[in-house]
Amino acid sequence: MIQENKIAEYFNVVPELVPFIPELLTDLWELGSSPELILQWIHDFGLPPDLTRVLDVGCGKGAVSISLAKKFDFQVKGIDFFEPFIKEAEKKAKEFNVSTLCQFDLADMREAVLSETEYNMVIYTAIGGVLGSLDQSIGKLRQTVNEGGLIIIDDGFLKNSERIDFPGYRYCCSYKDTVEQLTSYGDQIIKEKIFSTEEIRFINQQNTDWISKRADNLARQFPRQAELFYDFVENEKKECKIIEHDVNCAVWMIQKM
Ligand SMILES: C[S@@+](CC[C@H](N)C(=O)[O-])C[C@H]1O[C@@H](n2cnc3c(N)ncnc32)[C@H](O)[C@@H]1O
């Protein structure tokens, strides 16, 4: 049983807001990841469809998992501890006709990664330090894939030398330290994409507009909780500011050696 306070802590909200998170995020399928980029990289890599098993750790509503199953017929298992997202991922898999290729499990990734093994690829996109610092995360993620397997991480590094005191960003460090940590087990970075501020700003603007509209609707329906919904929007805006000003968002494809 996953406790609501763990969910509230992760989303940086008070527990009373948790039941409203799905509604606030209704219009976002990708919750921070870039499925198109990952699809392009995987296409270039040419993995065999029927033999490829993918683990998506913190899969959210399954945007990456379902895109991989749809495009390459890979078998995908997504893990997330927020039940409404798992349900939404299952619904989307049906919509895209890939239910037989996808399995979505409600679980805490900190436990799940200890027993999941023998995948060809593991995805860890926009998770923000749940498995610890990047070297700790790599250490846990690489155990889930075979030798030669791929680890895809969507994270970021500091634009300047200051640390960021905001949930999910406390492990963020310089580019040099980030690369050192990503390769600390001797694995090789084979692809890297660093997003421009303009690319990030465009996505942030769209997401903030969607969330603000949902918050307005909820505030009309539940006026006594209006402040909670607007706090959520404010927090989102704060995070957007951080990822536009203080962080370079990036994705890496790493091969386990
Ligand atoms: C920002 S979302 C990213 C979702 C997805 N990877 C994507 O890129 O669209 C982070 C996800 O991690 C999940 N999460 C956070 N902590 C978790 C934990 N301890 N175990 C499982 N899932 C967790 C959240 O529920 C959320 O769906």
PDBQT file of the ligand as one rigid body, heavy atoms in Angstrom, charges set to zero:
ROOT
HETATM    1  C1  LIG A 301       7.661  14.059 -13.618  1.00  0.00    +0.000 C 
HETATM    2  S1  LIG A 301       6.885  12.505 -13.693  1.00  0.00    +0.000 S 
HETATM    3  C2  LIG A 301       7.668  11.772 -15.125  1.00  0.00    +0.000 C 
HETATM    4  C3  LIG A 301       6.825  10.646 -15.692  1.00  0.00    +0.000 C 
HETATM    5  C4  LIG A 301       7.377   9.966 -16.935  1.00  0.00    +0.000 C 
HETATM    6  N1  LIG A 301       8.678   9.409 -16.718  1.00  0.00    +0.000 N 
HETATM    7  C5  LIG A 301       7.414  10.928 -18.086  1.00  0.00    +0.000 C 
HETATM    8  O1  LIG A 301       8.525  11.344 -18.414  1.00  0.00    +0.000 OA
HETATM    9  O2  LIG A 301       6.359  11.279 -18.625  1.00  0.00    +0.000 OA
HETATM   10  C6  LIG A 301       7.650  11.597 -12.374  1.00  0.00    +0.000 C 
HETATM   11  C7  LIG A 301       6.914  10.301 -12.057  1.00  0.00    +0.000 C 
HETATM   12  O3  LIG A 301       7.650   9.567 -11.069  1.00  0.00    +0.000 OA
HETATM   13  C8  LIG A 301       6.705   8.952 -10.216  1.00  0.00    +0.000 C 
HETATM   14  N2  LIG A 301       7.380   8.638  -8.946  1.00  0.00    +0.000 N 
HETATM   15  C9  LIG A 301       7.986   9.492  -8.080  1.00  0.00    +0.000 A 
HETATM   16  N3  LIG A 301       8.500   8.829  -7.034  1.00  0.00    +0.000 NA
HETATM   17  C10 LIG A 301       8.224   7.519  -7.240  1.00  0.00    +0.000 A 
HETATM   18  C11 LIG A 301       8.512   6.331  -6.520  1.00  0.00    +0.000 A 
HETATM   19  N4  LIG A 301       9.172   6.364  -5.350  1.00  0.00    +0.000 N 
HETATM   20  N5  LIG A 301       8.138   5.155  -7.055  1.00  0.00    +0.000 NA
HETATM   21  C12 LIG A 301       7.455   5.103  -8.235  1.00  0.00    +0.000 A 
HETATM   22  N6  LIG A 301       7.141   6.197  -8.958  1.00  0.00    +0.000 NA
HETATM   23  C13 LIG A 301       7.522   7.392  -8.469  1.00  0.00    +0.000 A 
HETATM   24  C14 LIG A 301       5.597   9.987 -10.080  1.00  0.00    +0.000 C 
HETATM   25  O4  LIG A 301       4.387   9.408  -9.658  1.00  0.00    +0.000 OA
HETATM   26  C15 LIG A 301       5.521  10.520 -11.496  1.00  0.00    +0.000 C 
HETATM   27  O5  LIG A 301       4.607   9.822 -12.281  1.00  0.00    +0.000 OA
ENDROOT
TORSDOF 0
